Amino acid sequence: MNADAMIPLKIAVLTVSDSRTEATDRSGQTLVECLTTAGHQLADKRIVEDDIYRIRAVTSAWIADPEVQVILTTGGTGFTGRDSTPEAISALLDKRIEGFGELFRQLSFAEIGSSTVQSRCLGGMANATVVFCLPGSTGSCRTAWNGILAEQLDSRHRPCNFANLVIPERGQHDF
């Protein structure tokens, strides 16, 4: 394989919402458009209500599925009573990507100012699957994709990226 060719990843998208449907899920569709435009493959897409155990059930199945290399969630990262995505996902992670939330909030600050402190987005690794939890707005999804994920999910990005950790033939699963 050409070392300079981008290796497409299989990415699943989960929208966490009590009110969205496929017709109204703009943030999930934004992520699908971003990942497919970049040359990746949509492995699965679902919408689940904001419930810790339903979020964990879908995410756990994807983490266990060797065909899913990346999981992107959108929604449920705020501070309202039902926002529970970070609590649901944190328990499933083997390792957290500590800098992801901090970098996202730094990028987001330029767009929405101090309101970014209410973003509880996070990233981590579980069973050789990288997981990113993003806020539910389309703007936040674009900020995360354009500012972080597009490069970090591109196997050509140097000096390092998360793509090479989840590509089996690269043999870099020692994390």
C-alpha positions, -999 to +999 in steps of 0.1 A: +000+000+000+012+035-008+025+051+024+011+084+011-025+072+005-051+080+031-064+048+047-102+052+051-115+043+086-149+028+094-167+053+116-199+050+135-220+080+145-243+081+175-267+110+181-278+113+217-311+131+219-346+128+233-361+148+205-342+142+172-352+119+144-334+110+112-352+139+096-341+165+122-307+152+132-285+179+117-255+173+139-253+136+131-258+143+094-230+170+096-206+143+110-216+118+083-210+145+056-176+154+071-164+118+074-175+107+040-162+138+023-128+131+039-129+096+023-139+075+054-167+050+055-199+052+076-200+020+096-233+027+113-255+056+124-280+056+152-300+079+174-306+070+210-323+089+238-302+105+265-301+075+288-268+063+302-276+026+297-289+030+262-259+051+252-236+024+267-255-005+250-250+010+215-214+022+221-204-011+238-216-031+208-196-009+184-165-011+206-168-049+205-173-049+167-139-052+149-155-035+119-159-002+138-126+017+143-140+051+154-171+062+172-183+098+171-211+108+194-230+141+193-252+154+220-257+149+257-225+167+268-241+197+285-253+203+320-290+198+318-305+170+339-306+145+311-272+152+296-253+120+304-230+111+275-197+117+293-209+096+322-220+068+299-189+067+278-162+073+305-169+040+321-162+022+288-128+038+280-095+020+286-076+053+282-087+089+280-074+113+254-068+141+280-060+169+255-091+164+233-115+183+255-090+210+262-082+216+226-118+215+216-127+241+242-097+263+230-110+262+194-146+267+205-137+297+227-129+317+195-164+310+183-187+311+214-165+327+241-169+316+277-199+294+269-174+268+259-168+259+295-202+241+294-189+216+269-180+183+285-167+167+253-141+140+257-121+114+238-106+080+246-097+046+235-115+013+241-106-021+227-086-005+198-115+018+190-112+056+193-142+073+208-150+111+206-180+127+224-190+160+209-216+186+217-249+184+199-247+215+178-237+214+141-213+242+147-195+222+175-194+192+152-178+212+125-153+228+149-143+194+162-140+179+128-122+208+111-100+217+140-090+182+153-106+151+139-099+156+102-062+155+109-062+130+137-082+105+117-060+109+086-033+082+085-010+106+067-010+133+094+024+137+111+040+134+135+012+112+149-025+105+145-051+082+160-058+065+126-026+045+128-036+032+162-068+017+149-056+003+116-048-034+122-021-037+095-002-009+111+003-030+142+002-002+167-023-015+192+001-013+221-017+015+241 
